[in-house]
Amino acid sequence: MFFKDGAAVLETRETNHVPGARSGLATPRRAPGSPRLRRDLSEDFRDLTDDGSADAEDEAPAFDRRRRRKGVQLTLRGGMPQTRLGRILAGVAAVSMLGISVAILWGARQSLLHDRRFAIPSSSAIQIAGNSHMTRAQLLSVFGEDVDRNVLTISLEDRKAELERLPWVEHATVMRLLPNRIHVSVVERTPVAFYRQGGHIGLVDANGVLLNMSEDTGDGDTSAQPAQHYSFPVVTGIGEDDPLSTRAARMKIYMRFIAELNQSADKISDRLSEVDLSSPEDVKALIPSGKNDVLVHFGDGEFLERYRRFEENLPKWQADYPKLASADMRYPRQVVLEMQAGSSVPMATNANPEAIADKPKADAAKAPVKTVVAKKPVVRRRRLSWRRPCLRRTGI
């Protein structure tokens, strides 16, 4: 007997166990068939093993979850806790951090505000630059209450607004220089003319702001720069009683008048003694000419052309009319001449005056230049009487 593929195979005949052997009967022999294979039991338990492993793996998370439920669990989704307890703890932590931050900032602020190192020791700690007309004392008056005060408590915007309310200051910049200094930079207005109101003489800028001339304060501090001298015409027709909008509109006409006259090579504006802006439709200028000043009516435009016509014919007019007081140049084909009050009109030697040329002659007589050059100008005042004027019309 031997084993084959897990099955026992009998090779020899066992007579003792074969029925009929004793009787001599032949027993048919079983034909050997294919051996019956033994079953592999591992296949029967494979499913159990796999299922058992799977069940164990499936049951492990549930078991772990049961174990975790016994403690405090915080679940975060999107950075925010999902449980009520988690939200409460997060809110308490946020409020605590905010309170700590506010307390730190408040303590730091109190420490800085009461630190003597940030207090302005004296007026010398206030630096001022850019002033040429305003004195240092005038500008320091804005900071009079800031000495011995903490530099961090001073409102820079308020000081800037106070400085720009001063007539001479057009723009101001105020800065802190830690630990205890202030820097002030000012841009002053630029005067363009003298103005006269009654017996008062002052300066005026292009925007119609009236400016007082620098005066000595008595302590030797007049300005940051030496006193400047100006050569301007004197403007009338504006005053302190006029609103700023009215003064600005009239000074705009004045600036256009001066700019047009100065388009030529020679600076004609230096020849003007006085400019009357009382009527925007008729700009009048007092022009020195020999012994007399002539009042010229320029109207509201064509200023340079009308001045050239006046300059070309002035010598002839003065020869014919020694008492000439004014000339109205507003009309295109004639000029209205006005004599001084109380004077008679002499008969002209030439009844047909020459026509005014479109272009002035090169050798036309020029009136002497009279300008105001002084810190406090002395203006030649003339009272022009308009009672029953003697008029003389001359054709062009």
C-alpha positions in Angstrom: 0.0 0.0 0.0 1.3 3.4 -0.9 -0.1 6.9 -0.9 -0.7 8.9 -4.0 -2.0 12.4 -4.1 -3.2 12.0 -0.5 -5.1 8.7 -1.1 -4.1 5.2 0.1 -3.8 2.5 -2.7 -3.7 -1.2 -1.8 -1.3 -3.3 -3.9 -1.4 -6.8 -2.4 -4.4 -8.9 -2.0 -5.5 -9.7 1.5 -7.0 -13.1 1.4 -7.9 -13.1 4.9 -10.4 -10.4 4.4 -11.8 -11.3 1.0 -15.1 -13.1 1.2 -15.3 -16.4 -0.8 -11.6 -17.0 -0.6 -12.1 -20.1 1.4 -14.7 -21.4 -0.8 -12.5 -21.1 -3.8 -14.7 -18.7 -5.6 -13.0 -16.2 -7.7 -13.7 -12.7 -6.6 -13.8 -10.2 -9.3 -11.1 -7.6 -9.0 -12.1 -4.0 -8.9 -10.6 -2.0 -11.7 -8.4 0.6 -10.4 -9.9 4.0 -11.1 -8.5 7.5 -10.8 -7.5 8.2 -7.2 -9.9 10.4 -5.2 -8.1 13.5 -4.1 -8.2 14.7 -0.6 -9.9 18.0 -0.1 -7.8 20.9 1.0 -9.5 22.3 4.1 -7.7 25.6 3.7 -10.2 26.5 0.9 -13.1 25.9 3.3 -11.7 28.4 5.8 -10.5 30.9 3.3 -13.8 32.9 3.3 -13.9 32.7 7.0 -10.4 34.0 7.3 -11.1 36.8 4.8 -14.4 37.7 6.3 -12.9 37.5 9.7 -10.1 39.9 8.7 -12.6 42.3 7.0 -14.9 42.2 10.0 -12.0 42.9 12.2 -10.9 45.8 10.1 -14.5 47.1 10.0 -15.0 46.8 13.6 -11.7 48.5 14.6 -12.8 52.0 13.8 -16.1 51.5 15.6 -14.2 50.2 18.6 -11.8 53.1 18.4 -14.7 55.6 18.2 -16.3 54.0 21.2 -13.0 54.5 23.1 -12.7 58.1 22.0 -16.2 59.1 23.0 -15.2 58.6 26.6 -13.0 61.9 26.5 -13.4 65.5 25.2 -13.4 65.7 21.5 -13.0 68.9 19.4 -13.8 68.7 15.7 -12.5 71.5 13.4 -14.0 72.1 10.0 -12.9 75.0 8.0 -10.9 76.4 10.9 -14.0 76.6 13.2 -15.0 74.2 16.0 -18.2 72.3 15.3 -19.2 71.4 18.8 -20.8 73.8 21.2 -18.1 73.3 23.8 -15.4 74.0 21.2 -17.1 77.2 20.1 -17.4 78.4 23.7 -13.7 77.7 24.3 -12.7 79.5 21.1 -14.8 82.5 22.0 -13.3 82.7 25.5 -9.8 82.5 24.0 -10.5 85.2 21.4 -11.9 87.6 24.0 -9.0 86.9 26.3 -6.5 87.7 23.5 -8.3 90.8 22.6 -8.4 92.0 26.1 -4.7 91.4 26.6 -3.9 93.3 23.4 -6.0 96.3 24.4 -4.4 96.3 27.8 -0.9 96.2 26.3 -1.7 99.0 23.9 -3.3 101.2 26.5 -0.4 100.7 28.8 2.1 101.6 26.1 0.1 104.7 25.2 -0.1 105.9 28.8 3.6 105.4 29.1 4.4 107.5 26.0 2.0 110.3 26.9 3.5 110.7 30.4 7.1 110.3 29.3 9.0 113.6 29.8 11.3 112.8 27.0 8.5 113.6 24.5 7.7 117.0 26.0 8.7 120.1 24.0 11.3 121.8 26.2 11.1 125.4 24.7 10.2 127.4 21.6 13.7 126.6 20.2 12.5 123.0 19.6 10.0 124.4 17.0 11.9 124.7 13.7 10.5 127.1 11.1 11.5 127.4 7.4 10.4 129.2 4.4 9.3 132.5 6.0 10.5 135.8 4.4 7.8 138.2 5.3 6.3 136.6 8.4 8.5 136.9 11.5 9.4 133.9 13.6 7.5 135.4 16.5 4.3 135.7 14.4 4.5 132.1 13.4 5.3 130.9 16.9 2.2 132.5 18.2 0.3 129.6 16.7 2.3 127.2 19.0 2.1 129.4 22.1 0.4 126.7 24.2 2.5 123.8 23.0 5.7 124.5 24.9 6.2 121.9 27.7 3.5 119.8 26.2 3.8 116.2 24.9 4.6 116.3 21.2 2.3 113.3 20.6 -0.8 115.2 21.9 -0.4 118.1 19.5 -2.9 118.1 16.6 -0.9 118.7 13.5 -4.0 119.3 11.3 -5.2 122.1 13.7 -1.8 123.8 13.7 -1.7 123.6 9.9 -5.1 125.2 9.6 -4.2 128.0 12.0 -1.0 128.8 10.1 -2.9 128.9 6.7 -5.3 131.4 8.2 -2.5 133.9 8.5 -2.7 136.3 5.4 0.9 135.7 4.3 0.8 131.9 4.5 -0.4 130.2 1.4 0.5 126.6 2.4 2.0 125.1 5.6 3.4 121.7 6.5 3.7 120.6 10.1 5.7 117.5 11.1 6.7 115.8 14.4 10.4 115.1 14.8 10.7 112.6 17.7 11.3 112.7 20.4 10.4 116.3 21.2 10.7 118.6 18.2 8.3 120.1 15.6 9.2 121.2 12.1 7.2 123.9 10.3 7.6 124.7 6.6 5.6 127.6 5.1 5.0 128.8 1.5 4.3 132.5 1.5 2.1 134.3 -0.9 3.7 136.3 -3.7 2.6 139.9 -4.0 2.0 141.3 -7.5 1.0 144.9 -6.8 0.5 147.6 -4.1 -3.0 148.5 -3.2 -4.2 151.7 -1.7 -7.3 152.2 0.4 -7.6 155.7 1.8 -4.3 156.5 3.4 -3.3 152.8 3.8 -0.8 151.2 1.5 -0.4 147.4 1.4 0.3 144.5 -0.9 -2.0 142.2 -2.8 -1.4 138.8 -4.5 -2.9 137.4 -7.7 -5.8 135.9 -5.8 -6.9 139.2 -4.3 -5.6 138.4 -0.8 -4.6 141.7 0.9 -1.2 141.6 2.7 0.4 143.9 5.2 4.1 144.8 4.7 6.6 143.4 7.1 7.2 145.6 10.1 9.9 145.6 12.7 8.6 144.0 15.9 11.1 145.8 18.1 13.2 142.8 19.1 15.3 142.8 16.0 13.4 139.9 14.5 11.8 141.2 11.3 11.9 138.1 9.1 13.9 135.1 8.2 15.3 136.9 5.1 16.3 140.5 4.5 13.5 142.9 3.7 12.5 142.8 0.0 11.9 145.8 -2.2 9.2 145.7 -4.9 8.5 147.7 -8.0 4.8 147.4 -8.6 2.0 149.7 -9.9 -0.5 150.8 -7.2 -3.9 149.2 -7.6 -7.1 151.0 -6.6 -10.6 149.8 -6.8 -10.2 147.0 -4.3 -10.4 147.1 -0.5 -10.9 145.2 2.7 -14.7 145.7 2.5 -14.9 143.9 -0.8 -15.5 140.1 -0.6 -12.6 137.9 -1.6 -14.4 136.7 -4.7 -14.7 140.3 -6.0 -11.1 141.0 -5.3 -10.0 137.8 -7.0 -12.0 138.6 -10.2 -10.6 142.1 -10.4 -7.0 140.9 -9.8 -7.5 138.4 -12.6 -8.2 141.3 -15.0 -5.2 143.1 -13.6 -2.9 140.1 -14.2 -4.2 139.7 -17.8 -3.7 143.5 -18.4 -0.1 143.3 -17.1 0.7 140.1 -19.0 -0.5 141.5 -22.3 1.5 144.8 -21.9 4.6 142.8 -21.1 4.5 140.8 -24.3 6.7 143.3 -25.9 10.5 143.3 -25.4 10.4 146.4 -23.2 8.6 145.9 -19.9 5.7 148.4 -20.3 4.2 147.6 -16.9 7.2 149.4 -15.3 5.9 152.6 -16.8 2.5 152.4 -15.0 2.1 154.5 -11.9 -1.4 153.4 -10.9 -4.1 151.0 -12.2 -7.8 151.6 -11.4 -9.9 148.3 -11.3 -13.1 149.9 -10.0 -14.8 149.1 -13.3 -14.0 145.7 -14.8 -15.3 146.9 -18.2 -12.8 149.8 -18.3 -9.3 149.3 -16.9 -7.7 152.7 -16.4 -4.0 153.3 -15.9 -2.1 156.5 -14.8 1.0 156.9 -16.9 3.7 159.5 -16.1 4.4 161.8 -19.0 6.7 164.7 -18.4 5.2 167.1 -15.8 1.8 165.6 -15.9 0.4 162.1 -15.5 -2.1 161.0 -18.1 -5.0 158.8 -17.2 -5.6 156.3 -20.1 -8.8 154.3 -20.6 -7.9 150.8 -21.9 -11.4 149.2 -21.8 -11.5 145.4 -21.3 -9.2 144.2 -24.0 -6.6 144.9 -26.8 -4.5 146.5 -24.1 -1.1 146.3 -25.9 -2.5 147.7 -29.2 -4.2 150.6 -27.5 -1.1 151.4 -25.5 0.9 151.5 -28.8 -1.6 154.0 -30.3 -1.4 156.1 -27.2 2.4 156.1 -27.1 2.6 157.0 -30.8 0.3 160.0 -30.6 1.2 161.3 -27.1 4.0 163.7 -28.2 1.7 165.5 -30.7 -1.2 165.6 -28.2 1.0 167.2 -25.5 2.3 169.7 -28.0 -1.2 170.7 -28.9 -2.8 170.4 -25.5 -0.3 171.0 -22.7 -3.0 170.5 -20.1 -3.9 167.0 -21.3 -5.3 165.0 -18.4 -6.7 161.8 -19.9 -7.1 159.9 -23.2 -9.9 157.4 -23.9 -8.5 154.7 -26.2 -11.6 152.5 -26.2 -12.9 153.7 -29.5 -11.5 152.2 -32.7 -11.6 155.4 -34.9 -11.4 158.3 -32.5 -9.7 159.2 -29.2 -11.4 161.3 -26.6 -9.0 163.7 -24.9 -9.8 165.4 -21.6 -8.1 168.5 -20.3 -7.4 169.4 -16.7 -10.2 171.1 -14.9 -10.3 174.9 -15.3 -8.1 174.9 -18.4 -9.1 176.2 -21.8 -8.7 174.2 -24.9 -6.1 175.9 -27.2 -6.7 176.0 -30.9 -4.7 173.3 -32.7 -2.3 174.6 -35.4 -3.3 171.6 -37.5 -7.0 171.1 -37.8 -6.6 167.7 -39.4 -4.7 165.5 -37.0 -2.7 162.7 -38.5 -4.3 159.3 -38.5 -3.0 156.8 -36.1 -0.8 154.2 -37.8 -1.4 150.5 -37.2 2.2 150.2 -36.1 4.0 152.7 -33.9 6.9 154.7 -35.3 10.3 153.5 -34.2 11.3 157.1 -33.0 8.1 157.8 -31.1 8.8 159.7 -27.9 8.6 157.5 -24.8 7.3 158.8 -21.5 9.7 158.6 -18.6 9.3 155.5 -16.4 7.9 156.1 -13.0 7.7 153.1 -10.6 7.3 152.6 -6.9 10.4 151.1 -5.4 10.3 151.2 -1.6 9.5 149.1 1.3 6.7 151.6 2.1 6.1 153.3 -1.2 5.4 157.0 -1.5 2.6 157.3 -4.0 2.0 160.5 -5.9 -1.7 161.2 -5.3 -3.6 163.3 -7.8 -7.1 164.5 -7.3 -8.8 164.4 -10.7 -11.7 166.7 -10.9 -14.5 165.6 -13.2 -16.6 168.7 -12.9 -17.5 170.2 -16.3 -14.5 168.7 -18.1 -13.2 170.3 -21.3 -13.3 167.7 -24.0 -11.6 167.6 -27.3 -12.4 165.0 -29.9 -9.7 164.2 -32.5 -10.4 162.0 -35.5 -8.3 159.0 -36.4 
